[in-house]
Amino acid sequence: MTEEQEPHVRPVEDPFGFLEDEQAPATVAWGQEQQRRTDGWYALHPEVQELTATLEQLTRADASSSLKRRAGRSFYLRKRPGDERQVLFVGEEDEAVTVYDPLVEDPSGNTSLDGWFPSNEGDKVALLTSVGGTEDSRLTIVATDSGDILDGPIPGARAAALAWLPGGREFYYTRRMLTPDGDIVAPRVVLRHRVGTTPDSDVLLGEPFTQPNTYYGLQTSPDGRWLAVATRRGSSPARGLWLVDTTGKSSPKQLVDEERNSNAVAWFERDGRLYMRIAGAGERGRLVAADPATSDSSGWREVLAEDPGATLKAVRRIVDSNGLSVFVVHWMRDGLSAVSVHDAENGKFVAHVALPGSGNVTGITVDDYPERESLSGFWVGYSDFVTPPCILYYDISIPGQPSPREGFRSKSSAVSRAGRIVTRQTEFSSHDGTPVGLIISQRDRSPNTTPRPLLLTAYGGYGSVMTPSYSAMATAWVNAGGVWAYAAVRGGGEKGRAWHDAGRLDKKINAIEDFNAAARHLIASGLTSSRLLCAMGHSNGGMVVASAVIQQPHLYRGAVCVAPLTDMLRYDVLTLGVNGLPEYGDPCNPEARAWMREYSPHHNVREGEKYPALLFSVGAADARVDPAHARKLCARLQAAGAGQDDAPVLIHVEEDAGHGVLSVSRGAALAARQLGFLAALTGIERIAG
């Protein structure tokens, strides 16, 4: 549907609206012509093919992540150097066996493992899988040791949550109600399912857990008596919280009302108490505890106060060898992770936890033995720009600062050159004087006197934090002598809820202004120049980059926008765009439409402007951000005269790909196209070496 077909709702003429229909003959013809243009450019740059091998070698670094402990068994994801996709294992590192390998089910590499949930006893695993990048997951239950399918597949489980009940015979989960033909007849709902029965016999939890455009988080208590249900409308920063008596003896009770703009995450620990991480608007998070049997807020106890300088991300409780209950706490300070240990009774600081570097904690894991609490140990998932994901074990029975002793560590020589890379944290002032964090990675001992190719990235949306995590692209770029920088622009969660609120809705323009301020700062510092500065962003970050480049084109040599939103006046009618209403606003609202029009990349292209080189990279099956966004902006730029001489405007469509991760070989080839585009523009040396 074009904007002309909705004159009273969207009164902006759009000559490129036909590109929203991917099957229209005109769109197909346009796409074929664009692909010829793109292929022609890459044919003139064969060094991109050499870069594929470099990125594939770096991507194949041994990586372990997402550890879950059940009944003394370790479940975790691992990608060994020869694996095309992550494989789910169970067991200790040297004796681990495969639970699920996507390549066994689908040798083509098009099947993805979207989620997995081991039962409390560790004898079963619920798997979410999808094909072709659609993220349209199906739920299957398998036996841990044999791999036999015990139940499913159950369709409609996109972005499903799941919580097992003790005994492993039943679980609560979320799914959409579908017709036999796959049409959606009801929004995402919460159901109780018995393993081995048909989905038609599932018990619907009912109101208030049948609301449209709502996502749910589920957690059950160790004894199975209670179910904590977190609710979130679309991408709203607010999350509500309900407590459900699984015996049905009492009605669901609302603990946190999302309408009051609070954000709550809840879980149960082995002591039987319900713990809640709560952050109101402008807050960075505090921890409270409650007895689920008497969960009235008057009985809540604050056990960890808010830290005004750090965002509370996660907490787990363990008991040390002396019988002392302690919390292991993950904090986020300006985009970098920190972990500390606190007394569980009064929140008093006990010790810092040593991390390998300046990076990202991906999770804290404790033993979830049904029969007893673990003693003295916990695991931390860790990664940074040059360290592939690994799992480290800490023993707090040893006096002093907890340090990693053993765990599921990465073992690979693929990143041996990465030891020369150093990461530092600094900040710059944005257009309105607001200090914004900046993380810079470069080769150590590199002089700063000569401007170098610099790749600037950001995200700036949904309260997400793009922490320093292992990146083959960043490693290759910096090893070749370039600089990699991440700007923690407003709209992200680097400084808590207030930072997110300062970059969403009518303040979304701040994210774009921050990004351009980062570019000006980096140029003024002498680290780079406008002839060597490039930008890259994904999804919301792709929108930020596209808008920044279109607003201030003279700052950049080139940019890559991956799966970007570009038409902010129609984003809500394209695929899952409606989920973005709490982030961007409603285009049908005149006030919101005015502020979106101010930064919408598609509507700010200027005729005759000299724009830098641009590559739009999209997945044909992307169900989150419609590829039409990239098609329309590419076409508008070309029609305005962009794409001439040494500043091409190109689009690449990856078939059988969505918004997420590809297999290693396909992902490396796609990354080579993206990074190679910028490398060719800047003349960076030895990137394929």
N, C-alpha and C positions, 0 to 999 in steps of 0.2 A: 504493500500500500504506500502510495506517495503522499507527500504533504498536501498536494493539490486535492487529494481525495478526502481530506479532513480540513476544509477551509475554516471552520469555526473553532477548531481546536488547535491546529498547528498552521497558522497563516503565513508560513515562510515558503516562498517558492524554491524548489530544489530541482534543478535540471538533472541531477544525478540520482534521483530517487529510484529510477529503474534498476539500479545496481543492488537494491535490497532483495530483489528476487533472483536468487542464484540460478534458477532453472530457466529464466527468460532467455530467448535466443540472443537478444542484444547483450545481456550480461555474459553469456557463454562466449560470444564472439569477442567481447571486450577482454575477457579473461585470457583467451587464447592469444590475443595480440600482446597483452602485457607479459605473458609468460615467454613469448618469443623475444620480447625486448629484454627481459631479465636474463634469459639464457644467453642472449647475445653479449650482454655486458660481462657475464662470468666467463664466457669463452675467451675474452680478451685478458682474463686474469687467472691463468692456470695455477698460480701459487695458492689459490684457495683450496685446491685439491690436496696440496701438500699439507695445508693447515689441518685438514680433516684427520690425517694420521696423528698429528701432534695432539689434537684435542681428544681423540679416541684413546690414546695412551694415557693421558692425564685422567680422563673420565673412568678408565678401567682401574683406577686405584682401589685397593681393597677397602671396603667401607662397611661398618656395622652400626646399626641404629635401632631405635624404638624398642628397647628391652622391656619385656613384661615378665614378672615372676608369678607363677602359679604352682602352688603345692610343691615348692622346691625345685621347679623346672624353669629353665630360662627359654623364653620365646623371643626371637629377635629377627630383624631383617639383616641380610648380608648380601653384598654384591662383590663377589670375588673377581679377580682380573679377567677371567674368561666368561663371566656371566653377562648376558644381554640385558637382563632385568634383575631387580632385587628378588631374592629367594627367602621364604620364611623358613627358619630353622627352629628346632627345639633341642635343648641339651647344652652342655658346656662346650666351649669352643673346639676342643680337640676331639670331642665325641658327638658333636651335633649331627642330627639327621634332618633331612628335608621334610617339611610339612606340606609346603606348596611351592611349586615352581611354575610360573606362568608359561615358560617355554615348553614344558612337558605337555600342558594342555593345548597350547597353540604355538607350534614351531615358527609361525610367521612373525611372532613378536608383537602382534597387535592386541594381545590381551593384557590388561593391567590389573594388578592387585590394588584395589582402592581402599581397603580397610580390613582389619582382622581383629577378632575378639576371642581369646582363649577362655574356656570355662574356668570356674573357680578351682575345680579339681585338676585342670590341665589335661583332661582326657579327650576334649573336643575343642574344635576351633570353628568359629563362624567366619566365613570369608565373603568379602564383597569384591566382585570382579566385573569388568566391563570390557568392551571390544571397540577398537578403532578410535580411541580418544573421546568417546561420547560421554563417559562417566555415568552412563545409565546402568547402574550396578544391579547385579542379581546376587541374592543371598544364598549361600550354600553352607551346610554344616558337614564337617568331615571329622573322622576319628584321627586323633593326633598321631598315633603310632602306625596305623595301617594306611591312612590316607583315604579310607573308604568313605564314600558319600553316604551320610546318614539322613540327610534331608535336603530338599530343594532341587533345583534352583527356584527361588522365589523372586519374581520380577518386582519392579517398582521401588527398589531399595537405594535409589540415588541419595547420596549424602546421609545414609542411615546411621542412627545411633543404636546401640545394643547393650543390654546389661543382663548377665546371667543370674539366675536364682541358684542357691545352693543345691547340689545334687546333679546339676547339669541336665536336667530333664526339661526345664522350661527357661524361657528368657522373655524380657520385654524388648521390643524393637520398634523402629519407625519405618513406615513405607507409605507410598502413594497407592490408592485403590485404583486398579486398572480393569478395563474390560478385557475379554480374551484377545482382542485385536491390539491391545496396548494403549488405548485411549484412557486419559485420566478422568475418573469419575468422582474422585474425592481428593482433597488436599492431603498432605502428609499427616498421618495420624499415629498414635501410640497404641500398640497391640501387645497382647500376651500370647505367646506361641509355645506349644508343646512339641518337642522334637519328634518327628515321624508322622505328624498329622498334617492335613492339608491347610493351606492358608485360609480357606473358607471357614475353618473352625476356630480361627483366632478370636480372642476375646478383645473387643474394642474397649480401651480405657475410658473413652467418652469425654464429655466436657470436663474441663476447658481445653482438652488436648486435641481439638479438631479444627483449629483456626486456620484460615487460608494464609499462605505465604509465611508460615511459621516453621522454624527449625527447633529441634529438641535435643537436649543432652540428657542422658540417662545414667544413673548410678544406683546400685542396690547396696543395702547394708550387709555386713558379713553374715547375719542370721537370716537374711532374706525378708525381714518383716517390713522394711521401708524401701520405697523407691523415691529418689530425688529426681525431679524433672525440671531442667532449665529450659526456658522458653525465650525465643528471639524472633522478632518480626523482621524478615528479610535480612538486611545488613545493619539493622539498628545497633548502636553502641550499647543500648540498654538490654539487660537480660533479667527476666523474671525467674522466680524459683518457687516450686511447689513441692510438698511432701505428701506422698501417697502411701496409705496403709495397704499393703498387698493382700492382707486378709479380708479387706472389705468391711472391717468393723467400724471405720470412720470415713468421712468424706475427705477428698483432697483438701489440703490446707495451703493457702498461699503464704509464703514466708517473705518474699521480696516482690514488690510490685514494679514491673518494668515501666509502667506508666509514670512512675516517679523518677524516671531517668537514672535508675540504679543499674549496676552491673554486678551480677552474682554468679559465682561458680562454686558448686558444692561437691563434696565427696565424703565418704565414710572411712574412718581408720579402724584399726583392729581393736581399739578401746570401745567401739560401738557408738562413739559420738559423731555427730554431723558437723563437719567443718565447712565454713563458708568464707570465700574470699570476696569481699564486697567493696565496690568503689562507686561512689556517687559521682555526679557531674563535677569535674574539676579535681577529683581525688585520685590518689595513686594506689589505693588498696590497703585494706586491713584484714586481719584474720579473726573470725569469731567462731566459738564452739557452742553447740547446743545438744541437749539430750533430745533425740527425736520423739520420745514418748511425751515430753512436755516442752514442745518446741516454740511456745509463745516467746516473742521477742524480749519480754521482760526477764526471761531466764537466760538470754544469750550472754556469753562471757567473752570479752575481747582478750585474746591471748597474744596478739601481735599487732602493735599499733602501726599506723601509717608512717612511712618514712618520706618526708617531703622531697628528698633528693633521689628517690628510687621508686620504680614501679614494682609492686609485688606480683610475681608471675606464677609461682607454684610453691607448695609446701607439702612435705611428707613427714610423717611421725615414725620414729624408731625408738627402741630402748637399748641403751648402751650396756656394756658388760657389768656396770655397777648398779644396774636397775634404774638409771635415770632416764626419764622420757625426754626426748629432745626433738625439735623440729629441724629438718634440713630445708633451707629456704633459698629459692631462686629469685634474685632481684635483677631488674634491668636498669642500668644507669647510662643514659644517653646512648642507647643502642648496643651496649656491651653487657655481657652477663657477669654476675657475681653470685657466689654461693656462700652462705654462712650457716652456722649451727646455733640454735637458741634453746634455752630451757623451755620445755613444753608447758610448764605450769605458770610461768610469769613472763615469758617472752624475752628474758634477759639474754643478751649476747654471750655466747660461749667461745666461738672460734670462727675464723675465716677458713674457707676451703680453698686450697691451692688449685688453680686451673692451669692447663698447659700454656695458655697465652691469652691474647685479647680476642675473644671470640664469642661463640653462641652455645649456651647450654640448651640442648634439645629435649631434655627430660630428666627427671629424678625418679629413680625406681627403688622401692624397698621390697622385701620379701612379703608376699601375700599368702603365707601358710594358713590354711584353714584352722589348724589345730594349735598354733602358737605364734607369737610375734618373733620377728627376727631379732638377732642380737648384734649390735655394734657395726653393721655394715650397710652401705647403700651404694648405688650405681648412678653415674652421671653420664648422659649422652653429651658429647662435645664435638664441635667443629669450628674452624675458622677459615679464612681465605685460603690458607695453604695446608690445612690439616683435614684430610678426609674424615667423615663421620666415624667416631669411635666410641666405645663404651668403657668407662674407667670405673674401677672399684675402689672405694674408700672404707677404711676401718677406723672408726672413731674410738676404739679401745686403746689405741696407741696414743700416748700423751703428745700434746703439741698440736700444731696445725694439721688437720687432715690432708693427706697427700695421696695421689693415686698410686696404688700398689700393683694391681693387676686388673684384667678385664678383657673385653673383646676388642682388642686394639687392631687398628689398621696395619696391614703389612704389605707394603708395596714400594718398589723403587721408582715408580712412575713419577713421583713428585720429589725426587732427590734434589732437583735444582731449586725447589721452592724454599729451601733453607736460606737462600739469599734474600728472601722477601721480608720486609719489615712493615708493620702496620702501626699507624699512629692516629690519635684522635685529637682534633682541634675544633674550632668553630669560627663562624663568620657572622657578620651582621647583615640581615635582610633589608629590604627596601624601607621597612618601618622601624628599623633599629633592633628588631628581635634577634637575639643570638640563636644560631642554628648549628647543630652538630655536623661535623664533617669527618669521615673516616677515610684515610689515605693509605694506600699500599703501594710500595715501590721497592726497587732493589736497594739493599743497604749499601752504604758508602757511595751512592750515586750523587754526583754534584747537582746542586739546584740552580746553577748559574745559567744553564741553557734550557730554553723551553723544550718540552718533550711531548710526544703524543699522549693525550690524557683522555680517558674514557670516564665520563661522569654518569652515575646512575642514581635513581631514587624510586620511591614508590608513592608515599604520601597519601594514603587512603585507608579507610576502614579500620583505623586504629592499629594496623599491622606494623610490625617492626621488621625491617629487612636487616637482620643482624649479620655480622661477618660469618658467612658459612662457606664451605669449600666450593670453589668455582674453578673448573678447568679453564674457562675463558679468562678469568682474572689472572690465573697463574701464567697462562701462555702470554698474555698481553704484557704483564710485568716482567717476565723472564726475557722478553724481547726488548726491554728498555723503556716500556711505557709506564704510565702511572694510572692506577685504578682508584676512583674516588666514589664514595657513597655519601649523598647529602640526606640527612635525616629531616626532610622538609615537613612542614606542618600538614596534618591530616593523618600521619602515622601515629604510632603509640609509644614513641621513644621517651616521651615525658608524661605518659599517662593520658587520662581522659581529656584533660584540658588541651593537650597538644593535638589530639584528634579533633576536638570541637573547633579548634582554631584553624582547621583546614578542611572543613566540610560545609555542605549547604552554601549559604551566602558567603562563606569565608574560603571556599575551595580555591579561589584565585590566589590565596596566600601560598599554596603549594607551588604554583607556577612561578610566582614572584620569588619565592625562596630558591627555586632551582636556578633561575637566571642570576640571582644574586650570588649563588655558589659559583657559577661560571665566571662572573665578573671578578670575584675574589681570586679564583685560581689563576686567571689571566694576569691580574694585578700583582700577584705574588711572584710572577716570573716562572712558575712551574710549567706553564703551557702558554699557548697563544691561540688566537681565534682561528689560525690556519691549522692548528694541531688538536683542537678541542673537539671531541665527539661526545654524543649522548646516546644512552640506551635505556629503555624502560619497557616493562611488561605489564599488560592489562591496565589497571589504573595508572601505573607508572608510565605506560605507553602513552596514555592521554596527557599526563603531565609533561612528558618530553615533547610530544607533538605540539601542544599548546605553547610551551616555552620557546621552541624553535620557530614557530610561526610568529610569535610576538616579537622575538629578538633574534632574527636570523643571522645578523652580523656576528654573533658571538660564536657560531659553530661552523665547523668544517663539514660535519655530517652527523646523521642520527639514524638509529634503528629503532623502530616502534614495533614491538612484538604484541600481537593480539590487543591492539589499542582500542579504547573507546574514542571516537572522534566526532560523532554527531550527537551532541548532548541535548539536542532538542527532540530527538527521537529514540534515544537509547532505551527508553522504558518499553517500547513495543518491539524491540529486537531481542530474540531468545530470552535469556533470563534477566534482561535489563531491569525489570520491575523490582528486583531485589535491591537495586541501588537507590531507590527512592529516599531512604533515610540518610544516604551519603551525599546525593547530589540535589535532591528536590524533585518536585513534580513538574514536568514541562508544561502540563496543562494549567498550572497556576501562573498567572501573568507575572507575579513578583519573582517567583523562582525562575521562570523562563528568562527574565531580564538578566539575572546574575549568571545563568548558564550561558546565555548568548555572549556574555563578556569574554568568556574564556574558551568556548567551544571551538576546537581546532577547525572543524569543517566550515564554520561561519566567520572565520577571521582571516581567511586567505585573501591576499591583496593582489590585484592584477599588476603584472609587471615587476613585482618584488623579486629580488635576487635571493632565492632560498638556497640553503645548503643542500648537499646530497641527502636523500632520504630513502630508506628501505623499509617497507612494511612487510612484516612476516607473520602469517596467520596459519592456523590449522583449519582445514576444510570442515572438520566435524566439531569445531569448537561450539559447545552448548552454553558457555558462559558469556562470551563476548562475540557477537555475530561478526563474521568476516566482512560483512557489508560495510562496517565502519571503515575498515582500511581501504576497501575498494572505492568508496565514495570520496575519501580525502585524497587518495592517489589521483583519481580522475579530476578532482577540482584543482589540485595543484598543477597538473599537466595542462589543463585548460587555461590556467592563469599564466602560463608561459614558463613554469618551472620545469626542471629536468633537462636543461640544455648544457652543452659543453661538458665541463668536468664536474657537474653537480647533478647526476642522474636522479630521477624519482622512479623507484622500482617497487614492485610487489612480488612476493613469493608466497605461493599457496602450497602448504604441505598436505598431501592427501592422506587420508586415514589417520589424521592427527587431530587432537583437541586442544584443550587449554593446558594440559599437564605434561607429564614426562613421557618421552619416547624411549625406545630401546637404545642401548648404548651406541650402536653403530649408526642408527638413524639420527639420534640426538647429536652425535659428534658431527655428522655431515651437515645438519641444519645449523648448528652453532658455528661451523666453519664458514657457511654462507654469511651469517650475520656478522661475525667478528672480522672475517676476511674483507667484507665490504668496507669497514672502517679502516682496516690495516692498509688497504690499497689507497684510500684517500689521504692518509697521513704519511705513507711511505715508511711506516715502522719497520725496522730491520729484524731479521732472524726470527720472525714470529713462528715460522714453520720449522725452526731448527731444533 
